[in-house]
Amino acid sequence: MPAFANSNRLRRFSNAMVIVTTLGMVLIGVAMCLVFVIPEWTRNLLLARLGEAGRDLALTPDRVAAGAAVMAIPVGVLLFGLWQARALFADFAEGRVFTLTSARRLRNFAGSVLAQAVLGPVSSTALLLAFTFSNPPGSRQLGIALSTNDYLALIIGGVLLAVAWVMVEATRIADEHASFV
């Protein structure tokens, strides 16, 4: 095991990140439930995700339920990614740095970041459709929202995925070398 795997600084940082990711998961889960219960929060979500197109959408119970169903997918992927990051930090806090399990957790986190890059525009489009589908013909809306955040998630997810692949290969090589000794 490399010397830095036992680093107190890495352990302290990783323990702090376990707490941060745990709090984030809880807060995101609670907030996403409340967003679809408190109409003002629902409106804020629509404005944040859809811009001006979300300003005057009617918040009927059916539309809010459809919106919640749409948002459940990216939020579920986000929570899975945070769960993987939390487990990765917990491994680091215990000194398990270059392991196959750590590499897999990093790969899973990277996959969820990449998925968010795709789910961002898709869920915004689906959200607009969910809130306008019951409108009469001619007043339904279809919009595709792309942002630099989606592009950034794509690049960051790709970098993390490449690092995870490198970690898997490094772990394989280290295990192979250890078998010679």
Secondary structure, DSSP 8 states (H G I E B T S, - for coil): --GGGG-HHHHHHHHHHHHHHHHHHHHHHHHHHHHTTSHHHHHHHHHHHHGGGGTT----HHHHHHHHHHHHHHHHHHHHHHHHHHHHHHHHHTT--SSHHHHHHHHHHHHHHHHHHHHHHHHHHHHHHHHHTTS-TTS--------HHHHHHHHHHHHHHHHHHHHHHHHHHHHHHHHH-
